[in-house]
Structure formats: structure tokens, C-alpha cells
Amino acid sequence: MEIKMMSLEYSFDENGKTDCVSANFNGGQDKEYINARVCVTPADLAEEQDIDDLSRKQLEKLARARLAEIAAVSEQPAEKGE
């Protein structure tokens, strides 16, 4: 399934510093689809990086990694009786 980034949105704290860059993704194939919004924060960056200095492509790469992390499905044990 091809998942496209549809938008980036910056959020600022009370001091005007960027505290989150939200990336919106969607994709679909046949009868399945996914819509997601993930937030890249300064905590997601390497120590020497500044979120305000990153390009769209760099932010997209970080957001896709975050999406893969939070969307990963781990197998849960079956409930009793299933």
C-alpha cells in the first residue's frame, strides 16, 4: 500500500518555539485504508539537530519512522475460549 504524506503542521509553545511538527498520512488499497497523524518533537531528534532547521524531506523521514513505530502490530495472546 502506498502511504502518502498529505501535510505538515507546526505547533509552537508559549515562547514561540516549535514543540511539534505533525505529519498527516493516508493511503489505501482495495478495501483497506489508513489515515494517521504523527507528531515529531525535538525529543525525536539527534542531539545536534534543531527541529526548525530540518527540511520537509527530513521531517517526512522522521515522521514515517514514527508512524512505523506506533503502527506496528504485536501479536497478542488469544483470549481464553478463542
Gaussian input, Z-matrix of N, CA and C with variables (Angstrom, degrees):
# hf/3-21g

backbone

0 1
 N
 C     1     B1
 C     2     B2     1     A1
 N     3     B3     2     A2     1     D1
 C     4     B4     3     A3     2     D2
 C     5     B5     4     A4     3     D3
 N     6     B6     5     A5     4     D4
 C     7     B7     6     A6     5     D5
 C     8     B8     7     A7     6     D6
 N     9     B9     8     A8     7     D7
 C    10    B10     9     A9     8     D8
 C    11    B11    10    A10     9     D9
 N    12    B12    11    A11    10    D10
 C    13    B13    12    A12    11    D11
 C    14    B14    13    A13    12    D12
 N    15    B15    14    A14    13    D13
 C    16    B16    15    A15    14    D14
 C    17    B17    16    A16    15    D15
 N    18    B18    17    A17    16    D16
 C    19    B19    18    A18    17    D17
 C    20    B20    19    A19    18    D18
 N    21    B21    20    A20    19    D19
 C    22    B22    21    A21    20    D20
 C    23    B23    22    A22    21    D21
 N    24    B24    23    A23    22    D22
 C    25    B25    24    A24    23    D23
 C    26    B26    25    A25    24    D24
 N    27    B27    26    A26    25    D25
 C    28    B28    27    A27    26    D26
 C    29    B29    28    A28    27    D27
 N    30    B30    29    A29    28    D28
 C    31    B31    30    A30    29    D29
 C    32    B32    31    A31    30    D30
 N    33    B33    32    A32    31    D31
 C    34    B34    33    A33    32    D32
 C    35    B35    34    A34    33    D33
 N    36    B36    35    A35    34    D34
 C    37    B37    36    A36    35    D35
 C    38    B38    37    A37    36    D36
 N    39    B39    38    A38    37    D37
 C    40    B40    39    A39    38    D38
 C    41    B41    40    A40    39    D39
 N    42    B42    41    A41    40    D40
 C    43    B43    42    A42    41    D41
 C    44    B44    43    A43    42    D42
 N    45    B45    44    A44    43    D43
 C    46    B46    45    A45    44    D44
 C    47    B47    46    A46    45    D45
 N    48    B48    47    A47    46    D46
 C    49    B49    48    A48    47    D47
 C    50    B50    49    A49    48    D48
 N    51    B51    50    A50    49    D49
 C    52    B52    51    A51    50    D50
 C    53    B53    52    A52    51    D51
 N    54    B54    53    A53    52    D52
 C    55    B55    54    A54    53    D53
 C    56    B56    55    A55    54    D54
 N    57    B57    56    A56    55    D55
 C    58    B58    57    A57    56    D56
 C    59    B59    58    A58    57    D57
 N    60    B60    59    A59    58    D58
 C    61    B61    60    A60    59    D59
 C    62    B62    61    A61    60    D60
 N    63    B63    62    A62    61    D61
 C    64    B64    63    A63    62    D62
 C    65    B65    64    A64    63    D63
 N    66    B66    65    A65    64    D64
 C    67    B67    66    A66    65    D65
 C    68    B68    67    A67    66    D66
 N    69    B69    68    A68    67    D67
 C    70    B70    69    A69    68    D68
 C    71    B71    70    A70    69    D69
 N    72    B72    71    A71    70    D70
 C    73    B73    72    A72    71    D71
 C    74    B74    73    A73    72    D72
 N    75    B75    74    A74    73    D73
 C    76    B76    75    A75    74    D74
 C    77    B77    76    A76    75    D75
 N    78    B78    77    A77    76    D76
 C    79    B79    78    A78    77    D77
 C    80    B80    79    A79    78    D78
 N    81    B81    80    A80    79    D79
 C    82    B82    81    A81    80    D80
 C    83    B83    82    A82    81    D81
 N    84    B84    83    A83    82    D82
 C    85    B85    84    A84    83    D83
 C    86    B86    85    A85    84    D84
 N    87    B87    86    A86    85    D85
 C    88    B88    87    A87    86    D86
 C    89    B89    88    A88    87    D87
 N    90    B90    89    A89    88    D88
 C    91    B91    90    A90    89    D89
 C    92    B92    91    A91    90    D90
 N    93    B93    92    A92    91    D91
 C    94    B94    93    A93    92    D92
 C    95    B95    94    A94    93    D93
 N    96    B96    95    A95    94    D94
 C    97    B97    96    A96    95    D95
 C    98    B98    97    A97    96    D96
 N    99    B99    98    A98    97    D97
 C   100   B100    99    A99    98    D98
 C   101   B101   100   A100    99    D99
 N   102   B102   101   A101   100   D100
 C   103   B103   102   A102   101   D101
 C   104   B104   103   A103   102   D102
 N   105   B105   104   A104   103   D103
 C   106   B106   105   A105   104   D104
 C   107   B107   106   A106   105   D105
 N   108   B108   107   A107   106   D106
 C   109   B109   108   A108   107   D107
 C   110   B110   109   A109   108   D108
 N   111   B111   110   A110   109   D109
 C   112   B112   111   A111   110   D110
 C   113   B113   112   A112   111   D111
 N   114   B114   113   A113   112   D112
 C   115   B115   114   A114   113   D113
 C   116   B116   115   A115   114   D114
 N   117   B117   116   A116   115   D115
 C   118   B118   117   A117   116   D116
 C   119   B119   118   A118   117   D117
 N   120   B120   119   A119   118   D118
 C   121   B121   120   A120   119   D119
 C   122   B122   121   A121   120   D120
 N   123   B123   122   A122   121   D121
 C   124   B124   123   A123   122   D122
 C   125   B125   124   A124   123   D123
 N   126   B126   125   A125   124   D124
 C   127   B127   126   A126   125   D125
 C   128   B128   127   A127   126   D126
 N   129   B129   128   A128   127   D127
 C   130   B130   129   A129   128   D128
 C   131   B131   130   A130   129   D129
 N   132   B132   131   A131   130   D130
 C   133   B133   132   A132   131   D131
 C   134   B134   133   A133   132   D132
 N   135   B135   134   A134   133   D133
 C   136   B136   135   A135   134   D134
 C   137   B137   136   A136   135   D135
 N   138   B138   137   A137   136   D136
 C   139   B139   138   A138   137   D137
 C   140   B140   139   A139   138   D138
 N   141   B141   140   A140   139   D139
 C   142   B142   141   A141   140   D140
 C   143   B143   142   A142   141   D141
 N   144   B144   143   A143   142   D142
 C   145   B145   144   A144   143   D143
 C   146   B146   145   A145   144   D144
 N   147   B147   146   A146   145   D145
 C   148   B148   147   A147   146   D146
 C   149   B149   148   A148   147   D147
 N   150   B150   149   A149   148   D148
 C   151   B151   150   A150   149   D149
 C   152   B152   151   A151   150   D150
 N   153   B153   152   A152   151   D151
 C   154   B154   153   A153   152   D152
 C   155   B155   154   A154   153   D153
 N   156   B156   155   A155   154   D154
 C   157   B157   156   A156   155   D155
 C   158   B158   157   A157   156   D156
 N   159   B159   158   A158   157   D157
 C   160   B160   159   A159   158   D158
 C   161   B161   160   A160   159   D159
 N   162   B162   161   A161   160   D160
 C   163   B163   162   A162   161   D161
 C   164   B164   163   A163   162   D162
 N   165   B165   164   A164   163   D163
 C   166   B166   165   A165   164   D164
 C   167   B167   166   A166   165   D165
 N   168   B168   167   A167   166   D166
 C   169   B169   168   A168   167   D167
 C   170   B170   169   A169   168   D168
 N   171   B171   170   A170   169   D169
 C   172   B172   171   A171   170   D170
 C   173   B173   172   A172   171   D171
 N   174   B174   173   A173   172   D172
 C   175   B175   174   A174   173   D173
 C   176   B176   175   A175   174   D174
 N   177   B177   176   A176   175   D175
 C   178   B178   177   A177   176   D176
 C   179   B179   178   A178   177   D177
 N   180   B180   179   A179   178   D178
 C   181   B181   180   A180   179   D179
 C   182   B182   181   A181   180   D180
 N   183   B183   182   A182   181   D181
 C   184   B184   183   A183   182   D182
 C   185   B185   184   A184   183   D183
 N   186   B186   185   A185   184   D184
 C   187   B187   186   A186   185   D185
 C   188   B188   187   A187   186   D186
 N   189   B189   188   A188   187   D187
 C   190   B190   189   A189   188   D188
 C   191   B191   190   A190   189   D189
 N   192   B192   191   A191   190   D190
 C   193   B193   192   A192   191   D191
 C   194   B194   193   A193   192   D192
 N   195   B195   194   A194   193   D193
 C   196   B196   195   A195   194   D194
 C   197   B197   196   A196   195   D195
 N   198   B198   197   A197   196   D196
 C   199   B199   198   A198   197   D197
 C   200   B200   199   A199   198   D198
 N   201   B201   200   A200   199   D199
 C   202   B202   201   A201   200   D200
 C   203   B203   202   A202   201   D201
 N   204   B204   203   A203   202   D202
 C   205   B205   204   A204   203   D203
 C   206   B206   205   A205   204   D204
 N   207   B207   206   A206   205   D205
 C   208   B208   207   A207   206   D206
 C   209   B209   208   A208   207   D207
 N   210   B210   209   A209   208   D208
 C   211   B211   210   A210   209   D209
 C   212   B212   211   A211   210   D210
 N   213   B213   212   A212   211   D211
 C   214   B214   213   A213   212   D212
 C   215   B215   214   A214   213   D213
 N   216   B216   215   A215   214   D214
 C   217   B217   216   A216   215   D215
 C   218   B218   217   A217   216   D216
 N   219   B219   218   A218   217   D217
 C   220   B220   219   A219   218   D218
 C   221   B221   220   A220   219   D219
 N   222   B222   221   A221   220   D220
 C   223   B223   222   A222   221   D221
 C   224   B224   223   A223   222   D222
 N   225   B225   224   A224   223   D223
 C   226   B226   225   A225   224   D224
 C   227   B227   226   A226   225   D225
 N   228   B228   227   A227   226   D226
 C   229   B229   228   A228   227   D227
 C   230   B230   229   A229   228   D228
 N   231   B231   230   A230   229   D229
 C   232   B232   231   A231   230   D230
 C   233   B233   232   A232   231   D231
 N   234   B234   233   A233   232   D232
 C   235   B235   234   A234   233   D233
 C   236   B236   235   A235   234   D234
 N   237   B237   236   A236   235   D235
 C   238   B238   237   A237   236   D236
 C   239   B239   238   A238   237   D237
 N   240   B240   239   A239   238   D238
 C   241   B241   240   A240   239   D239
 C   242   B242   241   A241   240   D240
 N   243   B243   242   A242   241   D241
 C   244   B244   243   A243   242   D242
 C   245   B245   244   A244   243   D243

   B1=1.4512
   B2=1.5313
   B3=1.2977
   B4=1.4661
   B5=1.5261
   B6=1.3222
   B7=1.4622
   B8=1.5225
   B9=1.3262
   B10=1.4634
   B11=1.5276
   B12=1.3240
   B13=1.4529
   B14=1.5203
   B15=1.3298
   B16=1.4493
   B17=1.5295
   B18=1.3329
   B19=1.4654
   B20=1.5157
   B21=1.3251
   B22=1.4697
   B23=1.5153
   B24=1.3200
   B25=1.4537
   B26=1.5270
   B27=1.3157
   B28=1.4644
   B29=1.5255
   B30=1.3414
   B31=1.4688
   B32=1.5251
   B33=1.3203
   B34=1.4630
   B35=1.5197
   B36=1.3317
   B37=1.4614
   B38=1.5263
   B39=1.3367
   B40=1.4648
   B41=1.5258
   B42=1.3473
   B43=1.4630
   B44=1.5232
   B45=1.3353
   B46=1.4633
   B47=1.5159
   B48=1.3321
   B49=1.4623
   B50=1.5231
   B51=1.3061
   B52=1.4595
   B53=1.5222
   B54=1.3268
   B55=1.4584
   B56=1.5334
   B57=1.3426
   B58=1.4619
   B59=1.5290
   B60=1.3145
   B61=1.4612
   B62=1.5251
   B63=1.3164
   B64=1.4633
   B65=1.5161
   B66=1.3170
   B67=1.4629
   B68=1.5214
   B69=1.3188
   B70=1.4570
   B71=1.5219
   B72=1.3275
   B73=1.4604
   B74=1.5154
   B75=1.3322
   B76=1.4553
   B77=1.5126
   B78=1.3159
   B79=1.4515
   B80=1.5059
   B81=1.3044
   B82=1.4543
   B83=1.5053
   B84=1.3260
   B85=1.4550
   B86=1.5190
   B87=1.2969
   B88=1.4652
   B89=1.5314
   B90=1.3098
   B91=1.4676
   B92=1.5188
   B93=1.3128
   B94=1.4639
   B95=1.5135
   B96=1.3237
   B97=1.4616
   B98=1.5204
   B99=1.3120
   B100=1.4584
   B101=1.5210
   B102=1.3117
   B103=1.4588
   B104=1.5148
   B105=1.3138
   B106=1.4582
   B107=1.5158
   B108=1.3173
   B109=1.4575
   B110=1.5132
   B111=1.3176
   B112=1.4627
   B113=1.5213
   B114=1.3072
   B115=1.4566
   B116=1.5254
   B117=1.3215
   B118=1.4622
   B119=1.5252
   B120=1.3164
   B121=1.4616
   B122=1.5207
   B123=1.3242
   B124=1.4674
   B125=1.5320
   B126=1.3224
   B127=1.4709
   B128=1.5308
   B129=1.3319
   B130=1.4618
   B131=1.5279
   B132=1.3125
   B133=1.4589
   B134=1.5269
   B135=1.3341
   B136=1.4588
   B137=1.5266
   B138=1.3006
   B139=1.4642
   B140=1.5258
   B141=1.3213
   B142=1.4684
   B143=1.5289
   B144=1.3322
   B145=1.4602
   B146=1.5238
   B147=1.3299
   B148=1.4626
   B149=1.5260
   B150=1.3128
   B151=1.4648
   B152=1.5246
   B153=1.3273
   B154=1.4682
   B155=1.5272
   B156=1.3340
   B157=1.4595
   B158=1.5249
   B159=1.3231
   B160=1.4602
   B161=1.5273
   B162=1.3197
   B163=1.4685
   B164=1.5210
   B165=1.3182
   B166=1.4567
   B167=1.5238
   B168=1.3198
   B169=1.4615
   B170=1.5253
   B171=1.3276
   B172=1.4635
   B173=1.5286
   B174=1.3264
   B175=1.4570
   B176=1.5282
   B177=1.3297
   B178=1.4599
   B179=1.5251
   B180=1.3220
   B181=1.4658
   B182=1.5296
   B183=1.3239
   B184=1.4640
   B185=1.5292
   B186=1.3267
   B187=1.4558
   B188=1.5297
   B189=1.3225
   B190=1.4705
   B191=1.5274
   B192=1.3258
   B193=1.4674
   B194=1.5260
   B195=1.3167
   B196=1.4652
   B197=1.5313
   B198=1.3308
   B199=1.4632
   B200=1.5278
   B201=1.3155
   B202=1.4675
   B203=1.5260
   B204=1.3186
   B205=1.4603
   B206=1.5346
   B207=1.3208
   B208=1.4604
   B209=1.5229
   B210=1.3392
   B211=1.4635
   B212=1.5229
   B213=1.3222
   B214=1.4630
   B215=1.5263
   B216=1.3055
   B217=1.4611
   B218=1.5187
   B219=1.3079
   B220=1.4597
   B221=1.5199
   B222=1.2932
   B223=1.4560
   B224=1.5113
   B225=1.3001
   B226=1.4583
   B227=1.5218
   B228=1.3096
   B229=1.4779
   B230=1.5240
   B231=1.3043
   B232=1.4709
   B233=1.5178
   B234=1.3200
   B235=1.4555
   B236=1.5253
   B237=1.2919
   B238=1.4594
   B239=1.5323
   B240=1.3039
   B241=1.4500
   B242=1.5160
   B243=1.3148
   B244=1.4794
   B245=1.5035
   A1=108.17
   A2=114.95
   A3=119.92
   A4=108.99
   A5=115.75
   A6=121.43
   A7=107.27
   A8=115.45
   A9=121.13
   A10=110.46
   A11=115.06
   A12=119.62
   A13=106.93
   A14=116.18
   A15=121.16
   A16=113.18
   A17=117.26
   A18=119.01
   A19=111.14
   A20=114.19
   A21=123.57
   A22=107.03
   A23=116.67
   A24=121.09
   A25=108.80
   A26=115.51
   A27=120.99
   A28=110.19
   A29=116.07
   A30=122.46
   A31=107.45
   A32=115.58
   A33=121.11
   A34=110.57
   A35=115.30
   A36=119.37
   A37=109.53
   A38=116.70
   A39=121.10
   A40=113.55
   A41=116.94
   A42=121.24
   A43=113.03
   A44=116.36
   A45=120.27
   A46=114.48
   A47=118.45
   A48=121.32
   A49=109.51
   A50=116.11
   A51=120.41
   A52=109.26
   A53=116.31
   A54=118.51
   A55=112.19
   A56=116.73
   A57=120.24
   A58=109.14
   A59=115.40
   A60=121.02
   A61=105.58
   A62=116.45
   A63=121.89
   A64=109.81
   A65=115.17
   A66=121.56
   A67=107.74
   A68=116.19
   A69=122.37
   A70=109.35
   A71=115.37
   A72=122.25
   A73=109.82
   A74=115.73
   A75=119.38
   A76=109.67
   A77=113.62
   A78=120.42
   A79=109.42
   A80=115.43
   A81=119.76
   A82=111.64
   A83=113.23
   A84=120.54
   A85=107.12
   A86=116.48
   A87=121.76
   A88=109.00
   A89=117.33
   A90=120.80
   A91=112.63
   A92=117.67
   A93=121.58
   A94=109.19
   A95=115.55
   A96=119.48
   A97=109.63
   A98=114.32
   A99=120.82
   A100=108.44
   A101=115.61
   A102=123.69
   A103=106.06
   A104=117.11
   A105=119.63
   A106=110.75
   A107=113.77
   A108=121.36
   A109=106.21
   A110=116.14
   A111=120.98
   A112=109.07
   A113=114.67
   A114=121.07
   A115=109.52
   A116=116.68
   A117=122.54
   A118=106.55
   A119=116.50
   A120=121.35
   A121=110.13
   A122=117.63
   A123=119.44
   A124=112.51
   A125=117.76
   A126=121.03
   A127=112.23
   A128=118.15
   A129=122.27
   A130=112.72
   A131=117.45
   A132=122.08
   A133=112.14
   A134=114.38
   A135=119.96
   A136=108.17
   A137=116.60
   A138=121.49
   A139=113.93
   A140=117.53
   A141=120.49
   A142=113.70
   A143=117.86
   A144=121.04
   A145=111.95
   A146=114.89
   A147=122.28
   A148=106.52
   A149=116.85
   A150=121.24
   A151=112.39
   A152=117.39
   A153=121.25
   A154=113.09
   A155=117.48
   A156=121.02
   A157=113.12
   A158=117.60
   A159=120.86
   A160=111.75
   A161=115.39
   A162=121.00
   A163=110.36
   A164=116.18
   A165=121.21
   A166=110.38
   A167=117.20
   A168=120.86
   A169=111.31
   A170=116.97
   A171=120.11
   A172=110.64
   A173=116.74
   A174=120.39
   A175=111.18
   A176=116.54
   A177=119.86
   A178=110.87
   A179=117.20
   A180=120.90
   A181=110.34
   A182=117.50
   A183=121.37
   A184=111.13
   A185=116.75
   A186=120.90
   A187=111.28
   A188=117.13
   A189=119.96
   A190=110.90
   A191=116.67
   A192=119.74
   A193=110.10
   A194=116.56
   A195=120.85
   A196=110.24
   A197=117.01
   A198=121.33
   A199=110.59
   A200=117.41
   A201=121.02
   A202=110.38
   A203=116.46
   A204=121.20
   A205=111.67
   A206=116.73
   A207=118.45
   A208=113.28
   A209=117.56
   A210=120.31
   A211=112.74
   A212=116.88
   A213=119.83
   A214=109.30
   A215=115.15
   A216=120.44
   A217=107.98
   A218=114.95
   A219=118.56
   A220=107.67
   A221=115.56
   A222=119.31
   A223=109.56
   A224=115.03
   A225=121.80
   A226=107.95
   A227=116.57
   A228=117.55
   A229=110.06
   A230=115.57
   A231=120.45
   A232=109.42
   A233=115.08
   A234=120.75
   A235=109.10
   A236=116.27
   A237=121.51
   A238=109.56
   A239=116.64
   A240=120.56
   A241=113.60
   A242=118.61
   A243=120.43
   A244=110.66
   D1=132.31
   D2=175.27
   D3=-84.88
   D4=125.09
   D5=178.17
   D6=-113.46
   D7=120.78
   D8=-176.72
   D9=-104.31
   D10=142.86
   D11=171.20
   D12=-82.23
   D13=125.95
   D14=-174.71
   D15=-100.76
   D16=-25.70
   D17=-179.91
   D18=-165.44
   D19=159.78
   D20=171.03
   D21=-124.06
   D22=140.58
   D23=-179.79
   D24=-138.66
   D25=126.89
   D26=-179.76
   D27=-91.74
   D28=138.92
   D29=173.69
   D30=-120.71
   D31=141.19
   D32=-175.81
   D33=-120.37
   D34=149.90
   D35=175.97
   D36=-83.96
   D37=-176.58
   D38=-176.87
   D39=-65.64
   D40=-15.49
   D41=178.29
   D42=-98.28
   D43=3.14
   D44=178.22
   D45=86.59
   D46=6.01
   D47=177.92
   D48=-86.53
   D49=143.78
   D50=177.21
   D51=-67.75
   D52=122.77
   D53=178.53
   D54=-111.96
   D55=-9.30
   D56=178.56
   D57=-163.74
   D58=138.28
   D59=168.26
   D60=-117.63
   D61=111.99
   D62=-178.86
   D63=-89.23
   D64=133.36
   D65=176.25
   D66=-114.88
   D67=131.06
   D68=177.85
   D69=-104.67
   D70=129.11
   D71=-178.60
   D72=-123.20
   D73=149.36
   D74=167.02
   D75=-153.27
   D76=156.90
   D77=179.55
   D78=-166.94
   D79=161.02
   D80=179.21
   D81=-158.41
   D82=155.38
   D83=177.45
   D84=-155.79
   D85=125.28
   D86=-176.70
   D87=54.72
   D88=-122.53
   D89=-178.12
   D90=-99.39
   D91=10.66
   D92=-179.22
   D93=-110.48
   D94=144.95
   D95=177.90
   D96=-152.00
   D97=163.46
   D98=177.16
   D99=-141.27
   D100=138.16
   D101=171.63
   D102=-129.17
   D103=133.51
   D104=-178.01
   D105=-149.40
   D106=149.90
   D107=172.76
   D108=-130.41
   D109=123.51
   D110=179.09
   D111=-122.58
   D112=153.93
   D113=-177.14
   D114=-115.57
   D115=123.80
   D116=172.82
   D117=-96.17
   D118=125.17
   D119=-179.11
   D120=-116.63
   D121=166.21
   D122=176.32
   D123=-56.03
   D124=-28.87
   D125=179.02
   D126=-66.74
   D127=-19.36
   D128=179.85
   D129=-82.45
   D130=-6.38
   D131=-173.09
   D132=-98.19
   D133=160.59
   D134=171.35
   D135=-66.16
   D136=155.91
   D137=-174.06
   D138=-55.24
   D139=-36.78
   D140=-176.48
   D141=-85.43
   D142=-3.06
   D143=-178.32
   D144=-89.73
   D145=148.75
   D146=174.38
   D147=-120.20
   D148=127.49
   D149=-175.36
   D150=-57.67
   D151=-30.57
   D152=-179.42
   D153=-76.07
   D154=-11.75
   D155=-180.00
   D156=-97.69
   D157=-3.16
   D158=-176.28
   D159=-82.81
   D160=143.45
   D161=177.13
   D162=-79.32
   D163=169.87
   D164=176.27
   D165=-58.67
   D166=-41.78
   D167=-178.75
   D168=-65.98
   D169=-39.30
   D170=177.71
   D171=-65.95
   D172=-42.28
   D173=178.61
   D174=-65.09
   D175=-39.36
   D176=178.37
   D177=-63.14
   D178=-41.98
   D179=179.09
   D180=-61.46
   D181=-45.20
   D182=178.18
   D183=-64.37
   D184=-41.22
   D185=-179.18
   D186=-66.86
   D187=-39.01
   D188=177.51
   D189=-64.85
   D190=-38.54
   D191=177.07
   D192=-64.27
   D193=-40.71
   D194=178.25
   D195=-65.63
   D196=-41.50
   D197=177.74
   D198=-60.16
   D199=-46.02
   D200=179.38
   D201=-61.26
   D202=-38.29
   D203=-179.75
   D204=-65.70
   D205=-47.57
   D206=-175.10
   D207=-81.61
   D208=-20.45
   D209=-178.70
   D210=-93.11
   D211=-5.32
   D212=179.77
   D213=-61.86
   D214=131.42
   D215=-178.73
   D216=-101.82
   D217=121.76
   D218=175.32
   D219=-99.33
   D220=143.60
   D221=-178.89
   D222=-71.45
   D223=128.86
   D224=176.54
   D225=-97.77
   D226=144.15
   D227=177.20
   D228=-63.68
   D229=146.19
   D230=179.56
   D231=-64.54
   D232=143.80
   D233=175.97
   D234=-70.47
   D235=153.99
   D236=178.81
   D237=-56.61
   D238=129.56
   D239=178.92
   D240=94.38
   D241=-3.48
   D242=179.69
   D243=-91.47

